[in-house]
Amino acid sequence: MRRISIFGATGSVGESTYDLILRAGGAEAFQTVALTGGRNTARLADMALALRAEVAVTAHDDCLPDLAARLAGSGIAVAAGPAAVAEAASRPADWVMSAIVGAAGLVPGMQALKTGATLALANKESLVTAGQLLLSTAARHGATILPVDSEHSAIFQALIGEDMSAVERIILTASGGALRDWPMERLASATVTEALAHPNWAMGPRITIDSASMFNKALEVIETREFFGVAPAQIEVIIHPESIVHSMVAFHDGGVIAHLGAPDMRHPIGFALNWPARAALPVARLDLARLGSLTFRAPDLRRWPALRLAGEVMAVRGLAGAAFNAAKEIALDRFIAGQLGFMAMAGVVEDTLARLSAETRLGNAASGLEDVLAMDHLARIRAAEAADNRAGG
C-alpha cells in the first residue's frame, strides 16, 4: 500500500489533495503517515481520523491540547510546533504533498527529500529561497520533485518527451488577479477584501492577494528559472484573464505547446499523485466552442512592479531569492493588518533588497540550509524596518 503524507493539509491545496485521496479509496487505498495543519485543529482531526493517519501535527504549540483532545483514544499520535512538523516529514513515505504556505514549508520539504520520497511541490517558496539546495538534495537521495503549481505542472507536462535544448521560451500565464482592470490611480487604496475577490481561482487568502499584486507570479518566474534551468531571458509572463491556458512552452522551430484546462487545482495535484500514469479526475471538461475565445495581453510593469523585481533577483541569484521572499511575506503581513497600502508592498521589498545588497553579498550561493534561514531572518528584520518607514512616511 502506498504511503503518503500531506503537509499543509487544512489549506486550499491540502483540502484538494485530501478530496482526491478520498475519491481514490482513502484509508483503504493509502497508508497515511502524517498530516499537518495550522490552527484549524477540528478539520485536521477529522482528516486524520478519516485517513487513519499515524500522526497529526499542528504548527502551533498552543493548539496541541485541543488537537490531542479531539484525537484522544484514536491511536493517532499528536504533536505541535515547527520541530514536530520537520520530524513528521522525516518519517518515510512514498509520496509527500508539500502545501505549507511560505518559507515555513522549506525545512519539511527538505526533510521529505532526504527520505527519497516523491515530493509534490506546491510550496513555490522552497525553490525561490533554496532552489539549488533543494534540487541537489533530491539528486543525492534519489528523490523526485514534481511541480504542483498549475503553471509549472503545465510546463512539466508540455516538456514530457522533449529536449530542453530545443526550448526557446517558457510562457507563464497570469490571471492578473482581482484588481487587474482597476485604474492605476485606484490601486494604492485597494483593501484586503477587494484584493481577495479573485474572479477565477478559489485559493487561500495569502496566495489570492499575492495574485492581485503579482508577487505570486514573480515567485513563479524565479521558480521556473530554478526548476527548469532556463535563462531569465527565456521566461515570459502574459496576462490571460480566463485562466484556461495554464502555461506554454515555445520551441526553436516556432511551435508552441500549451496546456489547457479548467481552473481547478485538483488537476495538477492529481497529475502529481498519479504520475507517471494519468488517472480520471473529477474536474470540469473544457467546452471550447462555449468559451468562444481566449484573450492575452502583455503585463504592465508599472501596475505589477513585482515582475521587475523578480528579474533583478534572478540577475543576482544566490541568497537574493530568500531575501525577496522573506520581504514579500512581511509586506503581505502588513497589508493584511491594514498597516501598509497595496502598492507599498513592492516598495518594501525593493527597499529591503537595496539595503541588504549594501550590507551583504546577496549573490553568494548558500553553502547549506543555515545560510538560507539566516538570510530569511535578516530580511524579515529589514523588511519590518522598511515597512515602518513607509507607514511613518
C-alpha positions in Angstrom: 0.0 0.0 0.0 1.3 3.4 -0.9 2.4 5.6 2.0 1.6 9.3 1.8 1.8 12.5 3.9 0.2 15.8 3.4 1.9 18.9 4.8 -0.5 21.9 4.9 -3.5 19.6 4.9 -6.0 22.2 6.0 -5.1 24.8 3.4 -6.7 25.0 -0.1 -4.2 22.7 -1.8 -4.3 20.3 1.1 -8.1 20.2 1.0 -8.0 19.4 -2.7 -5.4 16.7 -2.1 -7.5 15.2 0.6 -10.5 15.2 -1.7 -8.6 13.3 -4.4 -7.2 10.8 -1.8 -10.7 10.1 -0.5 -12.1 9.6 -4.1 -9.2 7.2 -4.8 -10.1 5.0 -1.8 -9.0 6.9 1.2 -7.6 4.8 4.1 -8.4 1.6 2.1 -6.1 2.6 -0.7 -3.4 4.6 1.0 -1.5 4.4 4.2 -1.3 8.0 5.6 1.8 8.7 7.6 1.5 12.3 8.6 -1.0 15.2 8.2 0.0 18.7 9.3 -2.0 21.9 9.6 -2.3 25.2 11.3 -5.0 26.4 13.8 -7.9 24.6 12.3 -7.5 21.6 14.6 -11.1 20.5 14.2 -10.5 20.0 10.5 -7.1 18.4 10.9 -8.5 15.9 13.4 -11.4 15.0 11.1 -8.9 14.4 8.2 -6.6 12.3 10.4 -9.5 10.1 11.6 -10.8 9.6 8.1 -7.4 8.7 6.7 -6.3 6.8 9.9 -3.1 8.8 9.9 -0.1 7.7 12.0 0.5 11.3 13.3 -1.3 14.7 13.2 0.8 17.8 13.8 -0.3 21.4 14.3 2.3 24.1 13.6 1.2 26.0 16.7 2.1 24.8 20.2 -0.9 26.4 21.8 -3.2 24.3 19.6 -1.8 21.0 20.9 -4.3 20.5 23.8 -7.3 20.9 21.5 -5.8 18.5 18.8 -4.9 16.0 21.5 -8.5 16.1 22.9 -10.1 15.6 19.5 -7.9 12.6 18.8 -7.9 11.0 22.2 -8.3 7.3 22.1 -7.9 7.1 18.3 -4.3 5.7 18.4 -3.2 8.7 16.3 -0.1 10.4 17.7 -0.2 14.2 18.0 2.5 16.8 18.2 2.9 20.6 17.7 5.5 23.1 16.6 7.9 23.6 13.7 10.3 20.9 15.0 7.4 18.4 15.1 6.4 19.2 11.6 10.0 18.6 10.5 10.1 15.3 12.4 6.9 14.2 10.7 8.5 15.0 7.3 11.4 12.7 8.2 9.1 9.7 8.5 9.4 7.5 5.4 6.6 8.0 2.8 6.4 7.2 -0.9 4.6 10.5 -1.8 4.5 13.7 0.1 2.4 16.8 -0.6 4.3 20.0 0.3 1.5 22.6 0.6 2.6 24.7 3.6 2.5 28.3 2.6 5.6 30.4 2.7 9.2 29.8 3.9 7.8 27.6 6.6 7.5 24.8 4.0 11.2 24.7 3.2 12.5 22.6 6.1 9.8 19.9 6.0 10.2 19.7 2.2 14.0 19.1 2.6 13.4 16.5 5.3 11.0 14.6 3.0 13.5 14.6 0.1 16.1 13.1 2.4 13.9 10.0 2.8 13.9 9.5 -1.0 10.2 10.4 -1.4 8.4 11.8 -4.4 7.7 15.4 -3.3 4.7 17.0 -4.8 5.8 20.6 -4.5 3.1 23.3 -4.1 5.3 25.4 -1.9 7.0 27.6 -4.5 8.9 29.4 -1.9 11.2 26.4 -1.4 12.6 26.7 -4.9 12.7 30.5 -4.7 14.7 30.6 -1.5 16.8 27.4 -1.9 16.4 26.1 -5.4 19.9 24.6 -5.9 19.9 23.1 -2.4 16.6 21.5 -2.9 17.5 20.0 -6.3 20.9 18.8 -5.1 19.3 17.2 -2.0 16.8 15.4 -4.3 19.5 14.1 -6.5 21.7 13.0 -3.6 18.9 10.9 -2.0 17.2 9.6 -5.2 14.1 11.7 -4.6 11.8 13.1 -7.2 10.3 16.6 -7.2 7.0 17.1 -9.1 5.7 20.7 -9.5 2.1 21.3 -8.4 1.7 25.0 -9.2 -0.7 24.9 -12.1 1.8 26.8 -14.3 4.7 24.6 -13.5 2.7 21.4 -13.8 1.6 22.7 -17.2 5.2 23.3 -18.3 6.3 19.9 -16.9 3.6 18.2 -18.9 4.4 20.1 -22.1 8.1 19.1 -21.8 7.4 15.3 -21.5 9.5 13.7 -24.2 11.0 17.0 -25.3 14.7 18.0 -25.4 15.3 21.1 -23.2 17.9 22.3 -25.7 15.0 22.8 -28.2 13.2 25.2 -25.8 13.2 28.8 -26.9 10.8 30.3 -24.3 8.6 29.3 -21.4 5.5 31.4 -21.2 3.8 31.7 -17.8 0.2 32.8 -17.9 -1.3 35.0 -15.2 -4.9 35.8 -14.5 -4.0 39.3 -13.2 -5.9 38.8 -10.0 -8.8 40.7 -8.6 -7.5 44.1 -9.4 -6.3 43.6 -13.0 -8.6 46.0 -14.6 -8.6 48.7 -12.0 -7.4 52.2 -13.0 -3.8 52.7 -11.8 -4.8 55.6 -9.5 -7.1 53.4 -7.5 -4.6 50.6 -6.7 -2.9 52.4 -3.8 -6.2 52.4 -1.9 -7.2 48.8 -2.6 -8.4 47.0 0.5 -7.8 43.4 1.6 -11.4 42.5 0.8 -11.1 43.8 -2.7 -7.8 42.1 -3.3 -9.3 38.8 -2.2 -12.1 38.8 -4.8 -10.4 36.6 -7.4 -12.5 36.1 -10.4 -11.3 32.5 -11.3 -9.5 30.6 -8.6 -10.6 29.5 -5.2 -7.3 29.8 -3.2 -6.1 30.7 0.3 -6.1 34.4 1.3 -2.4 34.9 1.1 -1.9 33.5 -2.4 -5.0 35.3 -3.6 -3.6 38.7 -2.5 -0.2 37.7 -4.0 -2.1 37.0 -7.3 -3.5 40.6 -7.2 -0.1 42.1 -6.6 1.6 39.6 -9.0 4.0 38.7 -6.3 2.8 35.1 -6.8 3.8 35.3 -10.5 7.1 36.9 -9.6 7.8 33.9 -7.3 6.8 31.5 -10.1 9.2 33.3 -12.6 12.1 32.6 -10.2 10.8 29.1 -9.6 10.8 28.5 -13.4 14.4 29.6 -13.6 15.4 27.2 -10.8 13.4 24.1 -11.6 13.7 24.1 -15.4 17.2 25.6 -15.6 16.4 28.1 -18.3 17.9 31.6 -18.6 15.8 34.5 -17.3 15.6 35.9 -20.8 13.7 32.8 -21.8 10.9 33.3 -19.3 7.9 35.4 -20.4 4.8 36.4 -18.5 1.5 37.1 -20.3 -1.9 38.1 -18.8 -4.6 35.6 -19.6 -7.8 36.6 -17.8 -9.7 33.4 -18.4 -7.2 31.1 -16.7 -7.7 28.3 -19.2 -4.2 28.2 -20.7 -2.1 27.3 -17.7 1.3 27.9 -19.4 3.1 27.3 -22.7 6.4 26.1 -24.0 7.8 27.6 -27.2 10.4 25.7 -29.2 13.0 27.0 -31.6 11.1 25.5 -34.6 8.4 28.1 -33.9 6.0 25.6 -32.4 4.2 26.2 -29.1 2.8 23.6 -26.8 0.1 24.9 -24.4 -1.6 23.1 -21.5 -5.3 23.9 -21.2 -7.8 23.0 -18.5 -10.4 24.3 -16.1 -9.1 26.4 -13.2 -9.1 23.6 -10.7 -6.1 22.7 -8.6 -7.2 19.1 -8.5 -5.7 18.7 -12.0 -2.1 19.4 -11.2 -2.4 17.7 -7.8 -4.0 14.6 -9.4 -1.3 14.6 -12.1 1.4 14.5 -9.4 -0.5 11.9 -7.4 -0.8 9.5 -10.3 2.4 10.3 -12.2 3.8 8.8 -14.4 0.3 7.5 -15.2 -2.8 9.6 -15.8 -6.0 8.8 -13.9 -9.5 10.1 -14.4 -10.0 13.2 -12.3 -13.2 15.0 -11.1 -12.6 18.2 -12.9 -14.7 20.1 -15.4 -14.1 19.3 -19.1 -13.4 22.2 -21.4 -16.1 23.2 -24.0 -14.0 25.4 -26.3 -17.0 26.2 -28.5 -18.8 27.5 -25.5 -15.8 29.5 -24.3 -15.7 31.1 -27.7 -12.4 33.0 -27.3 -9.3 33.3 -25.1 -7.5 36.6 -24.6 -3.9 37.6 -23.8 -2.1 40.8 -23.2 1.4 41.9 -22.0 1.7 42.8 -18.3 2.2 46.5 -17.3 5.3 46.6 -15.1 4.1 49.9 -13.5 1.0 48.1 -12.3 2.9 45.0 -11.2 6.4 46.0 -10.1 6.9 42.6 -8.5 7.7 41.2 -12.0 10.5 43.7 -12.4 11.9 42.8 -9.0 11.8 39.1 -9.9 14.1 39.9 -12.9 16.5 41.7 -10.6 16.5 38.8 -8.1 17.3 36.3 -10.9 20.2 38.5 -12.1 21.7 38.4 -8.6 20.7 34.8 -7.7 22.5 33.4 -4.7 20.6 34.4 -1.5 18.6 37.1 -3.2 15.6 34.7 -3.6 15.5 34.1 0.2 15.6 37.8 0.8 12.9 38.6 -1.8 10.5 36.0 -0.4 11.0 37.0 3.3 10.5 40.7 2.5 7.4 39.8 0.5 5.9 37.8 3.4 6.5 40.7 5.8 5.0 43.2 3.4 2.0 41.0 2.9 1.5 40.6 6.6 1.5 44.4 7.0 -1.0 44.9 4.2 -3.4 42.3 5.7 -3.1 44.0 9.0 -4.0 47.3 7.5 -0.6 48.9 8.2 0.6 49.2 4.6 -1.0 50.2 1.3 -1.4 47.7 -1.6 1.2 49.3 -3.9 3.5 50.0 -0.9 4.2 46.2 -0.7 6.5 46.3 -3.7 8.2 49.3 -2.2 9.0 47.5 1.0 10.5 44.6 -1.0 12.6 46.9 -3.1 13.8 48.9 -0.1 14.8 45.6 1.6 16.7 44.2 -1.3 18.6 47.5 -1.7 19.6 47.6 1.9 20.7 44.0 2.0 22.7 44.5 -1.2 24.6 47.2 0.6 25.1 45.2 3.8 25.7 41.6 2.5 26.7 39.7 -0.6 23.3 38.7 -1.8 24.8 36.9 -4.8 26.7 34.4 -2.7 25.5 30.8 -3.1 24.1 29.2 0.0 26.5 26.6 1.4 23.7 25.0 3.4 20.2 25.4 4.7 21.5 27.5 7.6 22.6 30.2 5.2 19.1 30.4 3.7 17.5 30.6 7.1 19.9 33.2 8.3 19.1 35.4 5.2 15.4 34.8 5.7 15.7 36.0 9.3 17.7 39.1 8.5 15.5 40.0 5.5 12.4 39.9 7.8 14.0 42.3 10.2 15.0 44.7 7.4 11.6 44.4 5.7 9.8 45.3 9.0 12.0 48.3 9.3 11.2 49.3 5.7 7.5 48.8 6.3 7.7 51.1 9.4 9.5 53.7 7.4 6.9 53.7 4.6 4.0 53.6 7.1 5.5 56.5 9.0 6.1 58.4 5.8 
